[in-house]
Amino acid sequence: MASRAGWWAMGEPPVIEVVGVSRRYAATPALLETDLAVGPGEIVGISGPSGSGKSTLLRLLAAIEPPDTGEVLLGGAPAWIRRYGRRRRRPPRPGYVMPVFQNPFSSLDVRWPIWRSLTEPVAVTRRVSRAERRTLAGERLEAVGLGGLPLDAMPSELSIGQCQRVAIARALAAAPAAVVADEPTSALDVTTVAGILPLFQRVAADGTALVLVSHDENMLRALCDRVHPMAAGRLGEMLVC
Ligand SMILES: Nc1ncnc2c1ncn2[C@@H]1O[C@H](COP(=O)(O)OP(=O)(O)OP(=O)(O)O)[C@@H](O)[C@H]1O
């Protein structure tokens, strides 16, 4: 694998890329002709005021929704194909790009104990027994500083900060090629953030591409290889960190 500084020079395709993407909701243009490419092991930050299009860009990067115009590429291949007149999502593999949402409850099924939600991305990629899933869940919880949490706890029994850490652990469980995270640390206290940031760095060092949206520019500058400011649906020139 190329170093995180030089993946493009090695001719590797970006892990995730958007080319000239635009997205509008009714009369609101949320994203305008935006380009962004993120390579293996890169940590890219997106900052900007509320309503500037950051979450929309993340949803497009994660291929959660298609752009109106432009292209989303995952591993160099189009993330959306047109079949029978409809656009269908076509990631290189299940769990290739994993989102972490601003509201952690969106990532967790309220009817399931946390071990089940946490390991579900793994269970869709390969056969894995219940015992293996519980062991993996314990390891993943340990990695986000929640080693003492009962595996059978329900999301409703957790604080929002604990839920966010479970959501982060879930996103990382299936060794994704990319993680896109919307305000992943906003629900966490300062000490917990200090524990989570090295985890992001370790994941990136293993080759995962990370895109992080945050209002906390200091955190982004400390953690990211580059930070792009967003304003009115446009991504600005990168600020080198
Ligand atoms: N599903 C939607 N339906 C209608 N309008 C939407 C939708 N999603 C986003 N928008 C609009 O698109 C624009 C960009 O929204 P977006 O959530 O991407 O901004 P943001 O920078 O992430 O904001 P915040 O920091 O508050 O989360 C806003 O004007 C918003 O109201």
The ligand as an SDF file (V2000), in Angstrom:
LIG
                    3D

 31 33  0  0  0  0  0  0  0  0999 V2000
  -33.4770   15.3840    3.3420 N   0  0  0  0  0  0  0  0  0  0  0  0
  -33.5140   16.7180    3.1400 C   0  0  0  0  0  0  0  0  0  0  0  0
  -34.6400   17.3220    2.7410 N   0  0  0  0  0  0  0  0  0  0  0  0
  -34.6840   18.6440    2.5110 C   0  0  0  0  0  0  0  0  0  0  0  0
  -33.6270   19.4760    2.6640 N   0  0  0  0  0  0  0  0  0  0  0  0
  -32.4780   18.9310    3.0880 C   0  0  0  0  0  0  0  0  0  0  0  0
  -32.3500   17.5250    3.3340 C   0  0  0  0  0  0  0  0  0  0  0  0
  -31.0710   17.2620    3.7350 N   0  0  0  0  0  0  0  0  0  0  0  0
  -30.4370   18.4590    3.7250 C   0  0  0  0  0  0  0  0  0  0  0  0
  -31.2700   19.4440    3.3230 N   0  0  0  0  0  0  0  0  0  0  0  0
  -30.9150   20.8650    3.1660 C   0  0  0  0  0  0  0  0  0  0  0  0
  -29.6800   20.9170    2.4520 O   0  0  0  0  0  0  0  0  0  0  0  0
  -28.8300   21.9090    3.0020 C   0  0  0  0  0  0  0  0  0  0  0  0
  -27.5210   21.2490    3.4660 C   0  0  0  0  0  0  0  0  0  0  0  0
  -27.8330   20.3930    4.5680 O   0  0  0  0  0  0  0  0  0  0  0  0
  -26.7330   19.4980    5.2950 P   0  0  0  0  0  0  0  0  0  0  0  0
  -27.4470   18.7170    6.3650 O   0  0  0  0  0  0  0  0  0  0  0  0
  -25.9630   18.7370    4.2860 O   0  0  0  0  0  0  0  0  0  0  0  0
  -25.7890   20.6240    5.9650 O   0  0  0  0  0  0  0  0  0  0  0  0
  -24.7220   20.4660    7.1440 P   0  0  0  0  0  0  0  0  0  0  0  0
  -23.5790   21.3480    6.7700 O   0  0  0  0  0  0  0  0  0  0  0  0
  -24.4210   19.0350    7.3990 O   0  0  0  0  0  0  0  0  0  0  0  0
  -25.4970   21.0820    8.3970 O   0  0  0  0  0  0  0  0  0  0  0  0
  -25.3430   20.7040    9.9800 P   0  0  0  0  0  0  0  0  0  0  0  0
  -23.9520   21.1190   10.3840 O   0  0  0  0  0  0  0  0  0  0  0  0
  -26.4140   21.5390   10.6260 O   0  0  0  0  0  0  0  0  0  0  0  0
  -25.5830   19.2260   10.1140 O   0  0  0  0  0  0  0  0  0  0  0  0
  -29.6060   22.5740    4.1320 C   0  0  0  0  0  0  0  0  0  0  0  0
  -30.2020   23.7420    3.6200 O   0  0  0  0  0  0  0  0  0  0  0  0
  -30.6510   21.5550    4.4990 C   0  0  0  0  0  0  0  0  0  0  0  0
  -31.7960   22.1620    5.0180 O   0  0  0  0  0  0  0  0  0  0  0  0
  1  2  1  0
  2  3  1  0
  2  7  2  0
  3  4  2  0
  4  5  1  0
  5  6  2  0
  6  7  1  0
  6 10  1  0
  7  8  1  0
  8  9  2  0
  9 10  1  0
 10 11  1  0
 11 12  1  0
 11 30  1  0
 12 13  1  0
 13 14  1  0
 13 28  1  0
 14 15  1  0
 15 16  1  0
 16 17  2  0
 16 18  1  0
 16 19  1  0
 19 20  1  0
 20 21  2  0
 20 22  1  0
 20 23  1  0
 23 24  1  0
 24 25  2  0
 24 26  1  0
 24 27  1  0
 28 29  1  0
 28 30  1  0
 30 31  1  0
M  END
$$$$
